[in-house]
Amino acid sequence: MHKKNLHRIKKATKTRSKLRELGVPALSVHKTGQHLYAQIFAGDGKSTLVSASTKDKGLVADGASRTNIDAAKAVGAAIAEKAKKAGIESVGFDRSGYIYHGKVKALAEAAREAGLKF
């Protein structure tokens, strides 16, 4: 594993530990080379309450990129809508050690615009 990825994982572990200590639901983001994922975990971090990703049907148009900023905005809006339906209004943001820039920032801002508070 690369040193850069180890550093990212170390930051993510600290964030997740603090969110569990506070006991608030956590919006977690994960990126791969082909897809973007977002999940909201319960306050104890053991169960997933809602999730959205670029793998969901109808979220990203066929043939469109699933890893660009537009896809991140779509995932952010989708996770916020699902959270509202599940009765979740406020979450802690777990960016999984990624820098708050680009896709992660776009996802977070789209979720905020759709009514999720963090």
KOLVEX-854841 format. One record per residue (C-alpha): residue number from 1; y, z negated, x. Coordinates in steps of 0.001 Angstrom, whole numbers, plus 500000, padded with zeros to 6 digits. Last residue first. Example, Ala and Ser with C-alpha at 12.3 -4.5 7.8 and 13.67 -1.06 7.14 Angstrom:
{pos=2; c2=498940; c3=492860; c1=513670}
{pos=1; c2=495500; c3=492200; c1=512300}
END
This chain:
{pos=118; c2=518945; c3=491328; c1=476329}
{pos=117; c2=519544; c3=492342; c1=472694}
{pos=116; c2=517723; c3=495224; c1=470966}
{pos=115; c2=519927; c3=497138; c1=468520}
{pos=114; c2=519278; c3=500848; c1=469123}
{pos=113; c2=522193; c3=500962; c1=471575}
{pos=112; c2=520555; c3=498172; c1=473591}
{pos=111; c2=517248; c3=500060; c1=473747}
{pos=110; c2=519068; c3=503219; c1=474848}
{pos=109; c2=520895; c3=501245; c1=477554}
{pos=108; c2=517646; c3=499783; c1=478899}
{pos=107; c2=515821; c3=503135; c1=478986}
{pos=106; c2=518759; c3=504853; c1=480695}
{pos=105; c2=519009; c3=502057; c1=483291}
{pos=104; c2=515309; c3=502285; c1=484108}
{pos=103; c2=515491; c3=506079; c1=484295}
{pos=102; c2=518491; c3=506207; c1=486644}
{pos=101; c2=519430; c3=502852; c1=488135}
{pos=100; c2=518499; c3=499194; c1=487763}
{pos=99; c2=516295; c3=499251; c1=490882}
{pos=98; c2=512612; c3=498773; c1=490119}
{pos=97; c2=511087; c3=495311; c1=490564}
{pos=96; c2=509159; c3=495491; c1=487315}
{pos=95; c2=512340; c3=496000; c1=485251}
{pos=94; c2=511604; c3=492871; c1=483232}
{pos=93; c2=514394; c3=492480; c1=480676}
{pos=92; c2=514334; c3=489310; c1=478555}
{pos=91; c2=514130; c3=489883; c1=474832}
{pos=90; c2=516184; c3=489453; c1=471640}
{pos=89; c2=515705; c3=490911; c1=468153}
{pos=88; c2=511953; c3=490848; c1=467612}
{pos=87; c2=510922; c3=491012; c1=463949}
{pos=86; c2=508028; c3=493462; c1=464419}
{pos=85; c2=510032; c3=496247; c1=462750}
{pos=84; c2=512950; c3=495477; c1=465089}
{pos=83; c2=510620; c3=495667; c1=468087}
{pos=82; c2=509275; c3=499057; c1=466988}
{pos=81; c2=512815; c3=500421; c1=466705}
{pos=80; c2=513783; c3=499001; c1=470111}
{pos=79; c2=510654; c3=500448; c1=471745}
{pos=78; c2=511418; c3=503886; c1=470290}
{pos=77; c2=515062; c3=503889; c1=471432}
{pos=76; c2=514075; c3=502964; c1=474980}
{pos=75; c2=511244; c3=505533; c1=475037}
{pos=74; c2=513632; c3=508297; c1=473904}
{pos=73; c2=516229; c3=507272; c1=476486}
{pos=72; c2=513570; c3=507366; c1=479227}
{pos=71; c2=512522; c3=510863; c1=478121}
{pos=70; c2=516141; c3=512020; c1=478411}
{pos=69; c2=516358; c3=510419; c1=481870}
{pos=68; c2=513419; c3=512430; c1=483199}
{pos=67; c2=509730; c3=511568; c1=483438}
{pos=66; c2=508108; c3=513233; c1=480433}
{pos=65; c2=509648; c3=516633; c1=481095}
{pos=64; c2=509726; c3=518912; c1=478073}
{pos=63; c2=506862; c3=521317; c1=477344}
{pos=62; c2=506099; c3=519712; c1=474005}
{pos=61; c2=509013; c3=517580; c1=472844}
{pos=60; c2=508991; c3=513892; c1=473805}
{pos=59; c2=508421; c3=511132; c1=471246}
{pos=58; c2=506351; c3=513242; c1=468867}
{pos=57; c2=503009; c3=511831; c1=469997}
{pos=56; c2=503224; c3=508754; c1=472220}
{pos=55; c2=502353; c3=509527; c1=475862}
{pos=54; c2=506025; c3=509166; c1=476821}
{pos=53; c2=505565; c3=505479; c1=476197}
{pos=52; c2=506096; c3=502780; c1=473600}
{pos=51; c2=504706; c3=499269; c1=473198}
{pos=50; c2=504827; c3=496317; c1=470834}
{pos=49; c2=503612; c3=492679; c1=470868}
{pos=48; c2=501516; c3=492707; c1=474035}
{pos=47; c2=499697; c3=489450; c1=474681}
{pos=46; c2=499391; c3=487044; c1=477606}
{pos=45; c2=502951; c3=486831; c1=478918}
{pos=44; c2=503533; c3=483357; c1=477418}
{pos=43; c2=506717; c3=484541; c1=475703}
{pos=42; c2=504922; c3=487498; c1=474120}
{pos=41; c2=505091; c3=490856; c1=475895}
{pos=40; c2=507248; c3=493829; c1=474941}
{pos=39; c2=506017; c3=497033; c1=476501}
{pos=38; c2=507688; c3=500117; c1=477969}
{pos=37; c2=505966; c3=503045; c1=479686}
{pos=36; c2=507220; c3=506148; c1=481478}
{pos=35; c2=504914; c3=509034; c1=482386}
{pos=34; c2=503938; c3=511616; c1=485025}
{pos=33; c2=504815; c3=510218; c1=488444}
{pos=32; c2=504445; c3=506681; c1=487180}
{pos=31; c2=507027; c3=504272; c1=485848}
{pos=30; c2=506610; c3=500835; c1=484250}
{pos=29; c2=509123; c3=498880; c1=482174}
{pos=28; c2=508631; c3=495383; c1=480721}
{pos=27; c2=510604; c3=493997; c1=477786}
{pos=26; c2=509860; c3=490266; c1=477856}
{pos=25; c2=509539; c3=487832; c1=474950}
{pos=24; c2=511137; c3=484484; c1=475837}
{pos=23; c2=509264; c3=481426; c1=477110}
{pos=22; c2=511837; c3=480460; c1=479744}
{pos=21; c2=509093; c3=479728; c1=482273}
{pos=20; c2=507362; c3=482965; c1=481295}
{pos=19; c2=510585; c3=484891; c1=481995}
{pos=18; c2=510981; c3=483119; c1=485365}
{pos=17; c2=507450; c3=483999; c1=486451}
{pos=16; c2=507900; c3=487593; c1=485346}
{pos=15; c2=511056; c3=487931; c1=487442}
{pos=14; c2=509468; c3=486423; c1=490545}
{pos=13; c2=506387; c3=488647; c1=490205}
{pos=12; c2=508558; c3=491747; c1=489805}
{pos=11; c2=510410; c3=491002; c1=493033}
{pos=10; c2=507107; c3=490670; c1=494917}
{pos=9; c2=505837; c3=493903; c1=493329}
{pos=8; c2=508918; c3=495797; c1=494509}
{pos=7; c2=508508; c3=494423; c1=498058}
{pos=6; c2=504870; c3=495494; c1=498095}
{pos=5; c2=505914; c3=498966; c1=496918}
{pos=4; c2=508396; c3=499352; c1=499780}
{pos=3; c2=505838; c3=498096; c1=502315}
{pos=2; c2=503467; c3=500840; c1=501272}
{pos=1; c2=500000; c3=500000; c1=500000}
END
